[in-house]
Every structure is written in C-alpha cells, then in structure tokens.
Amino acid sequence: MTTTPPPPAREPLDLLGFSLLDRASGVLLAQAAGDALGVPYEFAQPPGPGQQDAVAVMRGGGLGPYAPGEWSDDTQMSVCVARVTAAHDVLSPVPDAFGATPLDEVAAAFEAWRTGGATDVGTQTAAVLRDAAARRGPAATRLREASAALHAATGRTAGNGALMRTGVIGLVALDDRDATARAARAVAALTHTDPLAAESCVLWSEAVRVAVTEQRLDVRAGLDLLDPDAAARWSAWIEDAELARPTADLRQNGFTVTALQAAWHAIATTSAPERSRFAGRDHLVAALQAAVATGGDTDTVAAIAGALLGARYGARALPDEWSVAVHGWPGIGRRVLTALARRTAQRGLVGSGALVLPDGDARPTQRCPVCGTLLRENPRYPQHVCGWCAADVTDEAGRAVVLSNASLTGGFTAHRPDGSPASPDVLAGRVWVAGVEHRAREARFGGIVVQPLDHA
Ligand SMILES: [Mg+2]
C-alpha cells in the first residue's frame, strides 16, 4: 500500500486570486455540467458508437423529466449543503437563535428539498428522509438516527448518494485536511451510515481540496485520513479503477465504491490530445464523456467526476455552451451556483467580516456587489462586478452576451454566444446582471469593467 505524506508547507493560499477562486467555482459548475450531461442516459442506453447519441448531449429528459441543461438531485443536494457552507462552519457546534447547528441546517435543507423541490430522490436518501420526518429532535440527529436504523435493518447503506454531493465539502477548509475529512464524514452520516460511504466522501473531498490548492489530480491524497485497513482496501480499488479494463463492473455504480471507481476511471484513463491548446478543457470534456458512457447512474458518476475535474481545471475550462446551459433547482444558474462555491472557499479561510489572510496579513479588499465574493481592493473601481458575474451579463431581454475589448479600434464590443451582434443597448454599454441594469466599458488598463449604475 502506498500512502501519500501530507504536503510540505506551501505558499499561503491566494484566496483573493482569480485562479484559486476559479477552481473553487469549477467544483460546483463542472459537477452540475456532468450531472446535466448524464441526466438523459440515467439507467438507460448510454451514448456510444452506433447509439442514438454518439457522445452525450445535454438534451434533458431522464428520470425528472428534466429540461436541457437542467441538473438533477446530485447538484440539488449539493446546493442544500453549499447554502450552509457559504455562510457557516458546517462543523460548528454553536446553535443559532432557533437551536439549530449548521449541520442541522444542512439536514433541514435536505428535508425541505425532498418535500419542496426534489425532482427525483435516490432510494436510500428517500427512505432516510421519510423515516427522519417521523422522528423528534434536532434535524441532524433525526437524519443520523434514521440512517442508522436503515443500516441496522438492511446492512446496505453504501449507496452513492453521499459521494455525489461531497465535492463542495472539499472547499470548506482549504488549508485544513483534517477538518475537511471531518466535514465529509459528518455530512455523509446524515443519510449514509455505512463506513464505505464516509470513506468515499473523505477521499473525494480531499482530492477536491488538493486539486483546488495544488492543481493536481490525486485520489490517493486522502488515504492516510482513513484507518489503515480501510486505506488498504481503497488503495486496491483505486488501482483496479486505473486499469484499462477494471475487474470491477463499473456499470454497477449505485454502490459508492464502484461510483468512485467509475468516476476515477473516467478521469485517469482519458487525457487531452497531445499539444492541445486547451488541455484542461479537453481533458475535462473527455473525462465527463467517458463518465456518462460508463452507463448505469450516469448523471451521478459524471457529477462526481465533474466536481474533481472542475477543482483541477476551473470554471473557465468548461465549454461555454455547457456553462451557459446548466441550471436547476432552486431556480439558479452558473452565476449563483459558482458564487456559493467561492463563498464557501473564502469563508473557510477568512473569518466572517475579517480581512486577515492565513499568512497574518491584513490585505485591503472589496466585495463583488452582486455575489459578495471577496476581491482585491481596486481603488479605481471600488464597486466593480467580479469576473464570474461579469461573464453572466445579459442584454435587456435577458439573453446572454459576451463582452470583449475591440481588438483594432480599442474600446468595448459585445456579441451573442452564437457570434451574432449584441443589441444596440448592449453596444452602448447597457448590460444586466441578475436582472439589474449595469454599465460596461473598457477598463483603464485593459479588460472590461462592469459596475452598478451609480458607480459607472
Ligand atoms: Mg441524479
């Protein structure tokens, strides 16, 4: 068995820098893209040569039925988690004014989602949430008890439903692998008592944390966070998953072990073409296609793979047509989804309201006025919208537009994603973010700046 020693001391994490925050954004965005890409093929004929679709297409349908680009329960449950982790330490034992800890809030969010938004719910999660509703006590306790009762009755609670939502846990404590592992176990245990579910979540969450902070893909990075016997078993399962033809039947991926193997197999056995100009994008696309082509629970395997691929390559690695299309419960798209990821990452490193970085430096900052992401101070544009919200601007009719510098004439230009010209309003600098009118113009030192009307 090989264990990976903890990484040596590193440069402080640049939690105000574009690239780290883009990789954090990529965790939820690429997960959502994998989810939406796999939805049409869930427990149906996967895409492949000679099939209706040679490669996966975000055509919707599936078990929902879903609209094209719509994500399913995997990302819906991740949003339940991320709404809490964006604002709170999920491990904090301190209750709010109503007596609920952050973990209770996650549990209560799962319950509210089941009755108020779920388009489909996995068998095991559904059974636990139904039983928990009949119990008394704090939400997290009720869910854990219901999950333990199911495990006692069936001995089979290692479904993939905890692993599918664990990506965002890799962002809760970017500088603390032990806290990351504790959070992974705590959130898994709400619905999945079997130790295999928790172990799969520890491994995947730590892999996400390492991908965001160290820009490498390493599913073994968290093996030493498991007990030695468990680590030996997982080490063998991972080795098997890296074979061109694993001995495990990867289509049986409702089981959390096989789901992790299938997701890792898709990542480890694909790569960008040699000399690719967009190696990150090409690997991400090839791996997500491979994940869906596995068959079985296609959206879940691709969602799991997507969380790790997005952590490594960032939100900007996604093809535009995917990142524009993805959307889902609770009525959000990439702008709000990725803001939850960025705020989760920053919350773990910056105390709420405090501006002191892990290196002890107090660095001047400002916040994106739309999504609240913490940014480097920019005295010239103190209210500028962050790059991720600026990438989501629309015209007056709510249609996506892409802003860029005019290469020859200087200044500012805009077009629709299909290349057609933007509306006269947009070309005059009138753009909308989250439905609110803003002003866009060429920034003084290049690039485009988008600002609220009263600061433009
Ligand atoms: Mg699903």
Residues whose N, C-alpha, C, O or C-beta is under 5 A from the ligand:
A	BS01	MG	S72 D73 D74 D299
